[in-house]
Amino acid sequence: MARSALLNVMVQAAMKAGRSLARDFGEVQNLQVSLKGPSDYVSQADHKAEEIILGELARARPTYSVLAEEGGEKKGTDGMHRWIVDPLDGTTNFLHGIPVFAVSIALERQGEIVAGVIYNPAMDELFTAERGNGAFLNDRRMRVAGRRALSDCVIGTGVPHLGRGAHGKYLVELRNVMGEVAGVRRMGAAALDLAYVAAGRLDGFWEDELSPWDLAAGIVMIREAGGFVSDRDGGSKMFEKRNVIAGNERIHKDLSAVLKRPA
């Protein structure tokens, strides 16, 4: 597959950070871990990966703005472009030795996500997408699954944990979805969940309380794979509303309807 110069920069940054994470993952028990919040840990590996990514991106495009999970937002002189970076999505998995985590990098141009890279170094799986050029898994084109009935579908979700979300509301939603689908999965890394929807591994996905760096790369990936992704109200304000529903056109619609059912 042919990649643009910008997408190549993103891929190189993600893979370089991924190699660093893979080394640290092998020594996960020896990592120095500090508490960032309830059930939300941040490690030396996380910070090191972000430094690698931001260094690579800055060398290629020093004027672009950056929004990163650990470093926050830094305004650049280029008012049109912004990198959105999660150096380690699935930190809790990482620190527990579960090989489901990823580097996520997206490029936003004038408020629209135009390119995304999600890389899981533990499995050496590279998901990429660029607006108008399709979505790929290790250079193989991705398409969302074509299933039309929820009863045939496996749906991904994010389960609110200690200090996060309205647990009661979520349990009602989960009960309603469980009664309609073939299976529900919780991977623990939203960026990978969205990539899995794009790859057809999950038929749909929903989660609340997400940040832009969890969502950005996956948004363009699903759209380029022929899928639908929106906020809970069917709009495109995922960053502002901090929630997402994704799937193919039919499953997105039907999953949205199930999630709106009363208790």
C-alpha positions in Angstrom: 0.0 0.0 0.0 1.1 3.5 -0.7 1.3 5.9 2.3 1.6 9.6 2.4 4.6 11.2 3.9 2.6 12.3 7.0 1.2 8.8 7.5 4.8 7.4 7.2 5.9 9.7 9.9 3.0 8.6 12.2 3.8 4.9 11.5 7.5 5.4 12.3 6.7 7.2 15.5 4.2 4.6 16.6 6.5 1.6 15.8 9.5 3.2 17.5 7.4 3.9 20.7 6.0 0.4 20.4 9.5 -1.2 20.4 10.2 0.7 23.6 6.9 -0.5 25.2 7.6 -4.1 24.1 10.9 -4.0 25.9 9.3 -2.6 29.1 6.4 -5.1 28.8 9.0 -7.9 29.1 10.1 -6.3 32.4 6.7 -5.3 33.6 7.2 -6.5 37.1 10.2 -4.2 37.5 8.5 -1.0 36.3 8.3 1.9 38.7 4.5 2.7 38.9 2.9 5.8 40.3 -0.8 6.3 41.1 -2.5 8.8 38.8 -6.1 8.2 40.0 -8.5 5.4 41.0 -7.5 2.3 39.0 -5.6 4.5 36.6 -1.9 3.9 36.6 0.9 5.6 34.8 4.3 4.1 34.3 7.8 5.1 33.2 7.0 3.2 30.0 4.1 5.5 29.3 6.1 8.7 29.6 9.0 7.3 27.7 6.8 6.2 24.8 5.2 9.7 24.7 8.6 11.3 24.6 9.6 9.1 21.7 6.4 9.9 19.7 6.5 13.6 20.3 10.2 13.7 19.3 9.6 12.0 16.1 6.5 14.1 15.2 8.3 17.3 16.1 11.2 16.5 13.9 8.9 16.0 10.9 6.4 18.8 11.6 7.7 21.2 14.3 4.9 23.7 13.8 1.9 21.4 14.5 0.0 21.5 17.7 -0.2 18.5 20.0 -2.8 17.0 22.3 -1.2 14.1 24.3 -2.5 12.1 27.2 0.4 12.7 29.5 1.7 16.0 28.3 -1.6 17.8 27.6 -2.0 20.3 24.8 0.7 22.4 23.3 -0.1 25.0 20.7 2.0 25.2 17.6 2.3 28.0 15.1 0.4 26.0 12.5 -3.3 26.7 13.2 -4.6 24.0 10.9 -3.0 20.8 12.2 -2.9 18.9 15.5 -1.5 15.6 16.5 -3.6 13.6 19.0 -1.5 11.1 20.9 -2.0 8.2 23.3 1.4 6.7 24.0 -0.1 3.7 25.9 -3.8 2.9 25.6 -4.5 0.0 27.9 -2.1 0.9 30.7 -3.8 -1.4 33.2 -3.5 -4.3 30.8 0.1 -3.5 30.3 0.9 -3.3 33.9 -0.8 -6.6 34.6 1.0 -8.4 31.8 -2.0 -8.6 29.5 -0.8 -8.2 25.8 -3.7 -6.0 24.8 -2.5 -2.4 24.6 -1.6 0.1 21.9 0.1 3.2 20.7 -2.4 5.6 19.1 -1.6 8.6 16.9 -4.1 10.7 14.9 -3.8 13.8 12.7 -6.5 16.4 12.9 -6.8 19.0 10.1 -9.1 22.0 10.7 -11.1 20.0 13.2 -11.4 16.8 11.1 -9.4 13.6 11.7 -7.6 12.8 8.5 -5.2 10.0 9.5 -4.8 7.5 12.2 -2.3 4.8 13.4 -2.9 2.2 16.1 -0.1 -0.2 16.9 -0.2 -3.2 19.3 3.5 -4.1 19.7 2.7 -7.3 21.7 1.0 -8.8 18.6 2.9 -6.7 16.0 -0.4 -5.5 14.5 -0.3 -2.1 12.8 -3.7 -0.5 11.9 -3.6 2.5 9.6 -6.0 4.8 7.9 -6.0 8.0 5.8 -9.0 9.8 4.7 -9.9 8.9 1.1 -7.3 6.1 1.0 -8.8 3.3 3.0 -7.9 1.5 6.2 -5.4 -1.3 6.6 -4.1 -4.0 9.0 -0.4 -4.7 8.3 -1.0 -3.6 4.7 -4.1 -5.7 4.2 -7.3 -3.6 3.5 -9.8 -3.6 6.3 -13.6 -3.6 6.0 -16.2 -3.6 8.9 -18.1 -6.8 9.4 -21.2 -7.2 7.2 -23.5 -8.8 9.7 -27.0 -7.4 9.7 -28.6 -8.9 12.8 -27.6 -8.1 16.4 -28.2 -11.7 17.3 -25.2 -12.7 15.1 -22.9 -10.0 16.5 -20.1 -9.8 19.0 -20.1 -6.3 20.5 -17.3 -4.6 22.3 -17.7 -2.2 25.3 -15.8 -0.5 28.0 -16.9 -1.3 31.6 -16.8 1.6 34.0 -14.5 0.9 36.9 -13.7 2.4 40.3 -14.1 6.2 40.2 -15.5 6.1 36.6 -19.0 6.4 35.1 -22.5 5.7 36.2 -22.4 2.0 37.1 -26.1 1.6 37.5 -26.9 3.1 34.1 -24.2 1.0 32.5 -25.5 -2.2 34.0 -29.0 -1.5 32.5 -27.4 -1.0 29.1 -25.3 -4.1 29.4 -28.3 -6.2 30.4 -30.2 -4.9 27.4 -27.4 -5.5 24.9 -26.7 -9.0 26.4 -30.2 -10.0 25.6 -29.8 -9.1 21.9 -26.3 -10.3 20.8 -24.1 -13.4 20.4 -21.5 -12.0 22.8 -20.1 -9.0 24.6 -16.3 -8.4 24.9 -14.3 -6.0 27.1 -10.7 -5.6 25.8 -9.5 -2.8 28.1 -8.1 -0.6 25.3 -10.6 1.6 23.5 -8.3 2.4 20.6 -7.9 -1.3 19.9 -11.6 -1.8 20.2 -12.2 0.7 17.5 -9.5 -0.8 15.3 -11.1 -4.2 15.8 -14.5 -2.8 14.6 -12.7 -1.5 11.5 -11.1 -4.9 11.0 -14.4 -6.7 11.4 -13.3 -8.5 14.5 -16.0 -6.7 16.6 -19.3 -6.0 14.9 -19.9 -2.9 17.1 -18.7 -1.0 20.1 -19.9 1.5 22.7 -18.3 3.3 25.6 -18.6 6.4 27.7 -16.1 8.6 29.5 -13.5 8.6 26.7 -10.9 11.2 25.8 -9.9 12.5 22.3 -6.7 10.4 22.4 -8.8 7.2 22.9 -11.0 8.0 20.0 -9.3 10.0 17.3 -7.4 7.4 15.3 -10.2 4.9 15.5 -12.7 7.4 14.1 -11.0 7.7 10.8 -10.2 4.0 10.7 -13.8 2.9 11.0 -15.0 5.4 8.5 -12.4 4.4 6.0 -13.3 0.7 6.6 -16.9 1.6 5.6 -18.4 1.8 9.1 -20.3 4.3 11.1 -19.1 6.0 14.2 -20.9 8.7 16.2 -21.7 10.0 19.7 -24.7 8.6 21.5 -27.0 11.2 19.8 -25.9 10.2 16.3 -23.7 13.3 15.8 -20.0 13.8 15.5 -19.3 15.4 18.9 -17.5 12.4 20.3 -14.7 14.5 21.8 -17.1 16.9 23.5 -19.6 14.3 24.7 -16.9 11.7 25.5 -18.8 8.8 24.2 -19.0 6.6 21.1 -21.1 4.0 19.2 -19.6 2.2 16.2 -20.5 -0.5 13.7 -21.7 -1.0 10.2 -24.7 1.1 9.2 -27.3 -1.4 10.3 -25.6 -2.5 13.6 -24.7 1.1 14.5 -28.4 2.0 14.2 -29.7 -1.1 16.1 -27.1 -0.9 18.8 -28.0 2.8 19.3 -31.6 1.9 19.7 -30.9 -0.9 22.3 -28.8 1.5 24.4 -31.7 4.0 24.5 -34.1 1.5 26.1 -35.3 2.3 29.6 -34.5 0.1 32.5 
